[in-house]
Amino acid sequence: MEAGIVSSAMIIVVSLTAISNFVMPAINMAISVRMLRFPLMFLAATFGLFGMIIGLIAIILHLCSLRSFGVPYMSPMAPFKLKDQKDVIFRTPMSRMFTRPTFLKPKDKVRQKQPNPESN
C-alpha cells in the first residue's frame, strides 16, 4: 500500500517540524524554526536521510561560528575544554566549583568563597 510519492525521510522531517511548532513557547523562537524547516525539507526530499544529516551539520557549524559579546555561542562545548565541562551536562555542586570558566577570560580565575549558611 505504498504510493512512493515521498520518501520515508521526508515524512520524518515533516512530522518532526510539525511537532516542533507546538514545542516553542515564544513566537520569536518559532519563527527561526519555521525558517529552517523549508531548507531541511528540501534537502530531505532531494537527498533523503543524507541531505537531512548534511543540513543538520550545516546548522551546527553555523552555531559554532557565532559569537555573542566576544564569547563563542556554543561554549564551552564547541571550543572543547575539559576543565570547563564540569557544569555542562550534569550540574556540579557549587561547593566543588572553585574556578571560573576559562572561555570568559576572567581576570581572577578563582571564584569567591561561598558563605557557609550553617555558621549563622
N, CA, C and O atoms as a GROMACS GRO file, in nm:
protein
  480
    1MET      N    1   0.081  -0.119   0.000
    1MET     CA    2   0.000   0.000   0.000
    1MET      C    3   0.086   0.126   0.000
    1MET      O    4   0.053   0.224   0.067
    2GLU      N    5   0.194   0.126  -0.073
    2GLU     CA    6   0.280   0.243  -0.083
    2GLU      C    7   0.258   0.313  -0.215
    2GLU      O    8   0.252   0.249  -0.321
    3ALA      N    9   0.246   0.443  -0.209
    3ALA     CA   10   0.231   0.520  -0.331
    3ALA      C   11   0.367   0.558  -0.388
    3ALA      O   12   0.381   0.575  -0.509
    4GLY      N   13   0.469   0.571  -0.300
    4GLY     CA   14   0.603   0.605  -0.346
    4GLY      C   15   0.618   0.750  -0.388
    4GLY      O   16   0.710   0.784  -0.463
    5ILE      N   17   0.530   0.836  -0.340
    5ILE     CA   18   0.537   0.978  -0.379
    5ILE      C   19   0.649   1.049  -0.304
    5ILE      O   20   0.725   1.125  -0.364
    6VAL      N   21   0.660   1.025  -0.172
    6VAL     CA   22   0.764   1.089  -0.092
    6VAL      C   23   0.843   0.980  -0.019
    6VAL      O   24   0.794   0.870   0.004
    7SER      N   25   0.965   1.014   0.017
    7SER     CA   26   1.050   0.918   0.087
    7SER      C   27   1.015   0.914   0.235
    7SER      O   28   0.946   1.002   0.286
    8SER      N   29   1.063   0.812   0.302
    8SER     CA   30   1.036   0.799   0.446
    8SER      C   31   1.108   0.910   0.524
    8SER      O   32   1.059   0.954   0.627
    9ALA      N   33   1.224   0.954   0.476
    9ALA     CA   34   1.295   1.063   0.542
    9ALA      C   35   1.213   1.191   0.536
    9ALA      O   36   1.212   1.269   0.632
   10MET      N   37   1.145   1.213   0.426
   10MET     CA   38   1.061   1.333   0.412
   10MET      C   39   0.946   1.329   0.511
   10MET      O   40   0.910   1.432   0.568
   11ILE      N   41   0.887   1.214   0.532
   11ILE     CA   42   0.778   1.201   0.628
   11ILE      C   43   0.828   1.228   0.769
   11ILE      O   44   0.760   1.292   0.848
   12ILE      N   45   0.949   1.180   0.800
   12ILE     CA   46   1.007   1.203   0.932
   12ILE      C   47   1.033   1.352   0.953
   12ILE      O   48   1.002   1.405   1.060
   13VAL      N   49   1.088   1.420   0.853
   13VAL     CA   50   1.117   1.563   0.865
   13VAL      C   51   0.989   1.643   0.883
   13VAL      O   52   0.984   1.732   0.968
   14VAL      N   53   0.887   1.614   0.805
   14VAL     CA   54   0.761   1.688   0.815
   14VAL      C   55   0.697   1.665   0.951
   14VAL      O   56   0.644   1.759   1.011
   15SER      N   57   0.700   1.542   1.001
   15SER     CA   58   0.641   1.516   1.132
   15SER      C   59   0.718   1.583   1.245
   15SER      O   60   0.658   1.635   1.338
   16LEU      N   61   0.852   1.582   1.237
   16LEU     CA   62   0.932   1.649   1.340
   16LEU      C   63   0.910   1.800   1.338
   16LEU      O   64   0.905   1.863   1.444
   17THR      N   65   0.899   1.858   1.221
   17THR     CA   66   0.876   2.002   1.216
   17THR      C   67   0.736   2.039   1.265
   17THR      O   68   0.717   2.144   1.327
   18ALA      N   69   0.639   1.954   1.238
   18ALA     CA   70   0.503   1.980   1.287
   18ALA      C   71   0.500   1.974   1.439
   18ALA      O   72   0.436   2.057   1.504
   19ILE      N   73   0.568   1.876   1.497
   19ILE     CA   74   0.573   1.865   1.643
   19ILE      C   75   0.651   1.983   1.702
   19ILE      O   76   0.612   2.036   1.806
   20SER      N   77   0.759   2.023   1.637
   20SER     CA   78   0.841   2.132   1.691
   20SER      C   79   0.766   2.265   1.690
   20SER      O   80   0.798   2.354   1.769
   21ASN      N   81   0.668   2.281   1.602
   21ASN     CA   82   0.590   2.404   1.602
   21ASN      C   83   0.509   2.420   1.730
   21ASN      O   84   0.481   2.533   1.772
   22PHE      N   85   0.471   2.309   1.793
   22PHE     CA   86   0.393   2.316   1.916
   22PHE      C   87   0.482   2.325   2.040
   22PHE      O   88   0.433   2.358   2.148
   23VAL      N   89   0.609   2.295   2.026
   23VAL     CA   90   0.700   2.293   2.140
   23VAL      C   91   0.750   2.432   2.176
   23VAL      O   92   0.775   2.460   2.293
   24MET      N   93   0.765   2.519   2.079
   24MET     CA   94   0.824   2.650   2.101
   24MET      C   95   0.732   2.740   2.183
   24MET      O   96   0.616   2.761   2.145
   25PRO      N   97   0.782   2.792   2.298
   25PRO     CA   98   0.696   2.874   2.382
   25PRO      C   99   0.679   3.018   2.333
   25PRO      O  100   0.577   3.081   2.360
   26ALA      N  101   0.778   3.071   2.261
   26ALA     CA  102   0.771   3.211   2.218
   26ALA      C  103   0.766   3.218   2.066
   26ALA      O  104   0.825   3.133   1.998
   27ILE      N  105   0.699   3.316   2.014
   27ILE     CA  106   0.685   3.331   1.870
   27ILE      C  107   0.819   3.362   1.805
   27ILE      O  108   0.842   3.324   1.690
   28ASN      N  109   0.910   3.430   1.876
   28ASN     CA  110   1.041   3.462   1.821
   28ASN      C  111   1.121   3.336   1.791
   28ASN      O  112   1.189   3.328   1.688
   29MET      N  113   1.112   3.237   1.880
   29MET     CA  114   1.184   3.112   1.856
   29MET      C  115   1.115   3.029   1.748
   29MET      O  116   1.182   2.961   1.670
   30ALA      N  117   0.984   3.035   1.742
   30ALA     CA  118   0.910   2.956   1.644
   30ALA      C  119   0.938   3.003   1.502
   30ALA      O  120   0.938   2.923   1.409
   31ILE      N  121   0.962   3.132   1.484
   31ILE     CA  122   0.990   3.184   1.350
   31ILE      C  123   1.121   3.128   1.297
   31ILE      O  124   1.130   3.094   1.179
   32SER      N  125   1.223   3.119   1.383
   32SER     CA  126   1.351   3.065   1.336
   32SER      C  127   1.339   2.918   1.298
   32SER      O  128   1.403   2.874   1.203
   33VAL      N  129   1.260   2.842   1.371
   33VAL     CA  130   1.239   2.701   1.335
   33VAL      C  131   1.165   2.691   1.202
   33VAL      O  132   1.197   2.605   1.119
   34ARG      N  133   1.068   2.776   1.181
   34ARG     CA  134   0.994   2.775   1.054
   34ARG      C  135   1.083   2.814   0.937
   34ARG      O  136   1.067   2.762   0.826
   35MET      N  137   1.178   2.904   0.961
   35MET     CA  138   1.271   2.944   0.854
   35MET      C  139   1.365   2.830   0.818
   35MET      O  140   1.405   2.818   0.702
   36LEU      N  141   1.400   2.746   0.914
   36LEU     CA  142   1.489   2.632   0.887
   36LEU      C  143   1.413   2.511   0.833
   36LEU      O  144   1.474   2.421   0.775
   37ARG      N  145   1.283   2.508   0.852
   37ARG     CA  146   1.203   2.393   0.812
   37ARG      C  147   1.208   2.370   0.661
   37ARG      O  148   1.225   2.256   0.617
   38PHE      N  149   1.193   2.474   0.582
   38PHE     CA  150   1.184   2.455   0.438
   38PHE      C  151   1.315   2.410   0.373
   38PHE      O  152   1.311   2.321   0.288
   39PRO      N  153   1.430   2.467   0.409
   39PRO     CA  154   1.554   2.412   0.352
   39PRO      C  155   1.579   2.268   0.394
   39PRO      O  156   1.628   2.188   0.314
   40LEU      N  157   1.546   2.233   0.518
   40LEU     CA  158   1.565   2.094   0.562
   40LEU      C  159   1.469   2.000   0.489
   40LEU      O  160   1.507   1.888   0.454
   41MET      N  161   1.347   2.044   0.464
   41MET     CA  162   1.253   1.960   0.389
   41MET      C  163   1.299   1.943   0.246
   41MET      O  164   1.285   1.836   0.188
   42PHE      N  165   1.354   2.050   0.187
   42PHE     CA  166   1.407   2.040   0.051
   42PHE      C  167   1.524   1.943   0.044
   42PHE      O  168   1.532   1.861  -0.047
   43LEU      N  169   1.616   1.953   0.141
   43LEU     CA  170   1.730   1.862   0.144
   43LEU      C  171   1.686   1.717   0.166
   43LEU      O  172   1.740   1.625   0.104
   44ALA      N  173   1.587   1.696   0.253
   44ALA     CA  174   1.537   1.561   0.278
   44ALA      C  175   1.466   1.506   0.155
   44ALA      O  176   1.478   1.387   0.125
   45ALA      N  177   1.392   1.589   0.084
   45ALA     CA  178   1.322   1.542  -0.035
   45ALA      C  179   1.419   1.512  -0.149
   45ALA      O  180   1.397   1.420  -0.227
   46THR      N  181   1.526   1.590  -0.157
   46THR     CA  182   1.621   1.573  -0.266
   46THR      C  183   1.721   1.461  -0.240
   46THR      O  184   1.744   1.376  -0.326
   47PHE      N  185   1.780   1.460  -0.120
   47PHE     CA  186   1.888   1.366  -0.091
   47PHE      C  187   1.854   1.262   0.015
   47PHE      O  188   1.937   1.177   0.046
   48GLY      N  189   1.734   1.268   0.071
   48GLY     CA  190   1.694   1.170   0.170
   48GLY      C  191   1.757   1.197   0.305
   48GLY      O  192   1.776   1.312   0.345
   49LEU      N  193   1.790   1.088   0.375
   49LEU     CA  194   1.850   1.099   0.508
   49LEU      C  195   1.986   1.166   0.502
   49LEU      O  196   2.023   1.239   0.594
   50PHE      N  197   2.061   1.143   0.396
   50PHE     CA  198   2.191   1.207   0.378
   50PHE      C  199   2.176   1.359   0.372
   50PHE      O  200   2.256   1.431   0.432
   51GLY      N  201   2.076   1.409   0.303
   51GLY     CA  202   2.051   1.552   0.295
   51GLY      C  203   2.011   1.611   0.429
   51GLY      O  204   2.050   1.723   0.463
   52MET      N  205   1.933   1.535   0.506
   52MET     CA  206   1.895   1.581   0.638
   52MET      C  207   2.017   1.593   0.729
   52MET      O  208   2.029   1.691   0.804
   53ILE      N  209   2.105   1.496   0.723
   53ILE     CA  210   2.226   1.499   0.805
   53ILE      C  211   2.316   1.615   0.763
   53ILE      O  212   2.371   1.684   0.848
   54ILE      N  213   2.330   1.636   0.633
   54ILE     CA  214   2.411   1.748   0.584
   54ILE      C  215   2.352   1.882   0.631
   54ILE      O  216   2.426   1.972   0.670
   55GLY      N  217   2.221   1.895   0.628
   55GLY     CA  218   2.156   2.018   0.675
   55GLY      C  219   2.178   2.041   0.824
   55GLY      O  220   2.205   2.154   0.865
   56LEU      N  221   2.167   1.935   0.905
   56LEU     CA  222   2.190   1.949   1.048
   56LEU      C  223   2.335   1.982   1.079
   56LEU      O  224   2.363   2.061   1.169
   57ILE      N  225   2.428   1.923   1.004
   57ILE     CA  226   2.570   1.956   1.023
   57ILE      C  227   2.594   2.102   0.987
   57ILE      O  228   2.671   2.170   1.055
   58ALA      N  229   2.531   2.150   0.881
   58ALA     CA  230   2.547   2.291   0.842
   58ALA      C  231   2.494   2.384   0.950
   58ALA      O  232   2.554   2.488   0.977
   59ILE      N  233   2.382   2.348   1.013
   59ILE     CA  234   2.327   2.430   1.121
   59ILE      C  235   2.420   2.431   1.241
   59ILE      O  236   2.445   2.537   1.300
   60ILE      N  237   2.474   2.315   1.277
   60ILE     CA  238   2.566   2.307   1.391
   60ILE      C  239   2.693   2.386   1.363
   60ILE      O  240   2.743   2.455   1.452
   61LEU      N  241   2.747   2.375   1.240
   61LEU     CA  242   2.866   2.453   1.206
   61LEU      C  243   2.840   2.603   1.213
   61LEU      O  244   2.925   2.680   1.257
   62HIS      N  245   2.722   2.644   1.170
   62HIS     CA  246   2.688   2.786   1.179
   62HIS      C  247   2.680   2.832   1.325
   62HIS      O  248   2.731   2.938   1.359
   63LEU      N  249   2.617   2.750   1.410
   63LEU     CA  250   2.608   2.786   1.552
   63LEU      C  251   2.747   2.792   1.617
   63LEU      O  252   2.771   2.874   1.705
   64CYS      N  253   2.837   2.705   1.574
   64CYS     CA  254   2.973   2.706   1.629
   64CYS      C  255   3.052   2.828   1.585
   64CYS      O  256   3.146   2.870   1.653
   65SER      N  257   3.016   2.887   1.472
   65SER     CA  258   3.090   3.004   1.423
   65SER      C  259   3.039   3.135   1.482
   65SER      O  260   3.106   3.238   1.469
   66LEU      N  261   2.924   3.134   1.547
   66LEU     CA  262   2.868   3.256   1.606
   66LEU      C  263   2.940   3.295   1.734
   66LEU      O  264   2.989   3.210   1.809
   67ARG      N  265   2.944   3.425   1.758
   67ARG     CA  266   3.000   3.478   1.882
   67ARG      C  267   2.901   3.581   1.937
   67ARG      O  268   2.844   3.660   1.862
   68SER      N  269   2.883   3.580   2.067
   68SER     CA  270   2.796   3.676   2.133
   68SER      C  271   2.877   3.748   2.241
   68SER      O  272   2.922   3.686   2.336
   69PHE      N  273   2.894   3.878   2.225
   69PHE     CA  274   2.974   3.959   2.316
   69PHE      C  275   3.116   3.904   2.329
   69PHE      O  276   3.175   3.908   2.437
   70GLY      N  277   3.170   3.853   2.219
   70GLY     CA  278   3.306   3.802   2.218
   70GLY      C  279   3.322   3.660   2.271
   70GLY      O  280   3.433   3.608   2.274
   71VAL      N  281   3.213   3.598   2.312
   71VAL     CA  282   3.217   3.461   2.366
   71VAL      C  283   3.156   3.368   2.262
   71VAL      O  284   3.049   3.399   2.209
   72PRO      N  285   3.220   3.255   2.231
   72PRO     CA  286   3.161   3.161   2.135
   72PRO      C  287   3.022   3.116   2.179
   72PRO      O  288   2.999   3.089   2.297
   73TYR      N  289   2.930   3.109   2.086
   73TYR     CA  290   2.789   3.080   2.115
   73TYR      C  291   2.771   2.942   2.175
   73TYR      O  292   2.686   2.924   2.263
   74MET      N  293   2.848   2.843   2.131
   74MET     CA  294   2.832   2.706   2.178
   74MET      C  295   2.929   2.672   2.292
   74MET      O  296   2.945   2.555   2.327
   75SER      N  297   2.993   2.773   2.350
   75SER     CA  298   3.089   2.745   2.456
   75SER      C  299   3.015   2.695   2.580
   75SER      O  300   2.902   2.738   2.604
   76PRO      N  301   3.072   2.611   2.655
   76PRO     CA  302   3.205   2.551   2.647
   76PRO      C  303   3.210   2.421   2.568
   76PRO      O  304   3.307   2.347   2.578
   77MET      N  305   3.107   2.392   2.489
   77MET     CA  306   3.107   2.267   2.412
   77MET      C  307   3.188   2.279   2.283
   77MET      O  308   3.265   2.188   2.252
   78ALA      N  309   3.174   2.388   2.208
   78ALA     CA  310   3.239   2.396   2.078
   78ALA      C  311   3.390   2.415   2.088
   78ALA      O  312   3.462   2.331   2.035
   79PRO      N  313   3.442   2.518   2.153
   79PRO     CA  314   3.587   2.511   2.180
   79PRO      C  315   3.603   2.426   2.305
   79PRO      O  316   3.606   2.477   2.416
   80PHE      N  317   3.613   2.294   2.285
   80PHE     CA  318   3.609   2.197   2.395
   80PHE      C  319   3.728   2.215   2.488
   80PHE      O  320   3.843   2.208   2.447
   81LYS      N  321   3.696   2.240   2.614
   81LYS     CA  322   3.796   2.246   2.720
   81LYS      C  323   3.747   2.158   2.833
   81LYS      O  324   3.641   2.184   2.891
   82LEU      N  325   3.823   2.056   2.863
   82LEU     CA  326   3.782   1.959   2.964
   82LEU      C  327   3.761   2.026   3.100
   82LEU      O  328   3.673   1.985   3.176
   83LYS      N  329   3.839   2.126   3.130
   83LYS     CA  330   3.831   2.194   3.258
   83LYS      C  331   3.695   2.265   3.276
   83LYS      O  332   3.647   2.278   3.388
   84ASP      N  333   3.634   2.310   3.166
   84ASP     CA  334   3.506   2.382   3.173
   84ASP      C  335   3.384   2.292   3.160
   84ASP      O  336   3.272   2.342   3.157
   85GLN      N  337   3.402   2.161   3.150
   85GLN     CA  338   3.291   2.070   3.128
   85GLN      C  339   3.220   2.027   3.256
   85GLN      O  340   3.127   1.947   3.250
   86LYS      N  341   3.262   2.078   3.371
   86LYS     CA  342   3.204   2.032   3.497
   86LYS      C  343   3.060   2.076   3.519
   86LYS      O  344   2.994   2.026   3.610
   87ASP      N  345   3.010   2.167   3.437
   87ASP     CA  346   2.874   2.216   3.458
   87ASP      C  347   2.793   2.217   3.329
   87ASP      O  348   2.697   2.294   3.316
   88VAL      N  349   2.830   2.133   3.233
   88VAL     CA  350   2.763   2.136   3.103
   88VAL      C  351   2.645   2.039   3.099
   88VAL      O  352   2.532   2.080   3.075
   89ILE      N  353   2.671   1.913   3.122
   89ILE     CA  354   2.563   1.813   3.112
   89ILE      C  355   2.498   1.789   3.248
   89ILE      O  356   2.375   1.789   3.259
   90PHE      N  357   2.580   1.769   3.350
   90PHE     CA  358   2.529   1.749   3.485
   90PHE      C  359   2.573   1.865   3.573
   90PHE      O  360   2.686   1.913   3.562
   91ARG      N  361   2.485   1.909   3.658
   91ARG     CA  362   2.513   2.021   3.747
   91ARG      C  363   2.606   1.977   3.859
   91ARG      O  364   2.575   1.886   3.936
   92THR      N  365   2.722   2.042   3.867
   92THR     CA  366   2.818   2.015   3.972
   92THR      C  367   2.780   2.097   4.095
   92THR      O  368   2.738   2.212   4.081
   93PRO      N  369   2.794   2.042   4.215
   93PRO     CA  370   2.762   2.121   4.334
   93PRO      C  371   2.849   2.246   4.343
   93PRO      O  372   2.966   2.243   4.306
   94MET      N  373   2.792   2.353   4.390
   94MET     CA  374   2.864   2.480   4.399
   94MET      C  375   2.987   2.468   4.489
   94MET      O  376   3.085   2.541   4.470
   95SER      N  377   2.983   2.378   4.586
   95SER     CA  378   3.097   2.362   4.676
   95SER      C  379   3.218   2.302   4.605
   95SER      O  380   3.330   2.310   4.657
   96ARG      N  381   3.199   2.242   4.486
   96ARG     CA  382   3.309   2.181   4.412
   96ARG      C  383   3.356   2.266   4.295
   96ARG      O  384   3.449   2.228   4.225
   97MET      N  385   3.292   2.380   4.272
   97MET     CA  386   3.330   2.466   4.162
   97MET      C  387   3.419   2.578   4.214
   97MET      O  388   3.370   2.679   4.265
   98PHE      N  389   3.548   2.559   4.200
   98PHE     CA  390   3.645   2.653   4.256
   98PHE      C  391   3.692   2.759   4.157
   98PHE      O  392   3.732   2.868   4.198
   99THR      N  393   3.687   2.729   4.028
   99THR     CA  394   3.739   2.823   3.928
   99THR      C  395   3.628   2.870   3.835
   99THR      O  396   3.526   2.802   3.818
  100ARG      N  397   3.649   2.986   3.775
  100ARG     CA  398   3.555   3.040   3.678
  100ARG      C  399   3.583   2.977   3.542
  100ARG      O  400   3.695   2.931   3.518
  101PRO      N  401   3.485   2.974   3.451
  101PRO     CA  402   3.509   2.919   3.317
  101PRO      C  403   3.616   2.998   3.242
  101PRO      O  404   3.617   3.121   3.246
  102THR      N  405   3.706   2.927   3.174
  102THR     CA  406   3.817   2.994   3.106
  102THR      C  407   3.773   3.064   2.978
  102THR      O  408   3.842   3.156   2.933
  103PHE      N  409   3.661   3.024   2.916
  103PHE     CA  410   3.618   3.088   2.792
  103PHE      C  411   3.572   3.231   2.814
  103PHE      O  412   3.561   3.308   2.719
  104LEU      N  413   3.544   3.268   2.939
  104LEU     CA  414   3.507   3.406   2.971
  104LEU      C  415   3.628   3.496   2.991
  104LEU      O  416   3.615   3.618   3.001
  105LYS      N  417   3.748   3.436   2.996
  105LYS     CA  418   3.874   3.506   3.016
  105LYS      C  419   3.868   3.596   3.141
  105LYS      O  420   3.886   3.718   3.130
  106PRO      N  421   3.843   3.537   3.259
  106PRO     CA  422   3.832   3.619   3.379
  106PRO      C  423   3.970   3.667   3.426
  106PRO      O  424   4.071   3.601   3.404
  107LYS      N  425   3.971   3.782   3.491
  107LYS     CA  426   4.096   3.833   3.549
  107LYS      C  427   4.133   3.751   3.673
  107LYS      O  428   4.250   3.720   3.695
  108ASP      N  429   4.032   3.718   3.752
  108ASP     CA  430   4.054   3.635   3.870
  108ASP      C  431   3.993   3.498   3.842
  108ASP      O  432   3.871   3.484   3.834
  109LYS      N  433   4.078   3.396   3.826
  109LYS     CA  434   4.030   3.264   3.787
  109LYS      C  435   3.962   3.188   3.902
  109LYS      O  436   3.883   3.097   3.878
  110VAL      N  437   3.993   3.225   4.025
  110VAL     CA  438   3.936   3.156   4.141
  110VAL      C  439   3.807   3.226   4.181
  110VAL      O  440   3.800   3.348   4.190
  111ARG      N  441   3.704   3.145   4.206
  111ARG     CA  442   3.574   3.201   4.248
  111ARG      C  443   3.580   3.251   4.392
  111ARG      O  444   3.666   3.210   4.470
  112GLN      N  445   3.489   3.339   4.422
  112GLN     CA  446   3.477   3.390   4.558
  112GLN      C  447   3.421   3.278   4.645
  112GLN      O  448   3.334   3.202   4.602
  113LYS      N  449   3.469   3.268   4.767
  113LYS     CA  450   3.419   3.164   4.858
  113LYS      C  451   3.274   3.193   4.892
  113LYS      O  452   3.236   3.307   4.918
  114GLN      N  453   3.194   3.087   4.892
  114GLN     CA  454   3.053   3.100   4.926
  114GLN      C  455   3.039   3.105   5.079
  114GLN      O  456   3.107   3.030   5.149
  115PRO      N  457   2.954   3.191   5.131
  115PRO     CA  458   2.935   3.194   5.275
  115PRO      C  459   2.870   3.063   5.321
  115PRO      O  460   2.784   3.007   5.253
  116ASN      N  461   2.912   3.019   5.435
  116ASN     CA  462   2.858   2.894   5.492
  116ASN      C  463   2.727   2.924   5.565
  116ASN      O  464   2.728   2.994   5.666
  117PRO      N  465   2.613   2.874   5.514
  117PRO     CA  466   2.483   2.905   5.578
  117PRO      C  467   2.468   2.842   5.716
  117PRO      O  468   2.384   2.886   5.794
  118GLU      N  469   2.547   2.739   5.746
  118GLU     CA  470   2.533   2.671   5.876
  118GLU      C  471   2.602   2.748   5.988
  118GLU      O  472   2.576   2.721   6.106
  119SER      N  473   2.690   2.843   5.953
  119SER     CA  474   2.761   2.916   6.058
  119SER      C  475   2.679   3.029   6.118
  119SER      O  476   2.718   3.084   6.220
  120ASN      N  477   2.566   3.065   6.057
  120ASN     CA  478   2.482   3.174   6.108
  120ASN      C  479   2.397   3.130   6.221
  120ASN      O  480   2.320   3.210   6.275
   0.00000   0.00000   0.00000
